[in-house]
Amino acid sequence: MNLLKARMEKVEQQMRALAEASLVLARGLEAGPLQEAGQAQPEHAARLAHELLLAAGLVQREGETS
């Protein structure tokens, strides 16, 4: 039972990381209400989302193999 609980906690943590990365991407792709059109920062959002996924252990750095 402890193994199942640990696996569920890991899945929940991964889901939170995926949700946070998705939110960062969405916010980076949309311009805020006070920004001019074309002022979104998709490159920054993509980099931050990637860093979140790396920190959560959901993706590997380029060039790394498992």
N, C-alpha and C positions, 0 to 999 in steps of 0.2 A: 504494500500500500504506500509506503514511503517513496518507492521508486516512481510510482504513478504520480504522486503529488509533486515530486521534484520535476518530472517531465512536464506536467501541466504548468508549473511555475515558469519553466523555461519557455514554453510556448507563449504564455501570457506576456513575458518580457519581450520576446521577439515580436509579438503583435504590436505592443506599445511602440517599439522602435520603428516598425514599418509604418505605423500610423503617424508618428512624429516626422519621419522622413517624407511621407506623402504630403503632410501639411506644409512642411518647409518648401517643397517643390511647388505646391499650389500657390503659396504666398509669393514665391519668387517669380512666378509666371504671370501673376496678375498685378496690374498697377493699382495702387491705392487710390482712394477717391480724391486726394489732393495732388496726385502726380499727373504729369502730362503723359499723353499716350507715348508708348515706346520707352518709358523710364523704368520698366520692370528690370529685375536683375537675375535673369535665369542662370547665368554662369555661377554666380555666388550661391544661389539656391541649390544648384546641382552639386556643387562642391560640398556644401554643408550637409546635404542629404547623404552623399556618399560617405562622408566622415561619420555620420550617425550610424549608418549601416556597418561600417568597419568597426566602430566601437562596440556594437552589439554582436559582432562576430557573425554577421549574416552574409557578408561578402569578403573576398580576399583582396589584398592589394594586387595591383597589376604585377605580373611576373612571378607571383607566389603560386605554389602548387600544394595540394593537400597530401 
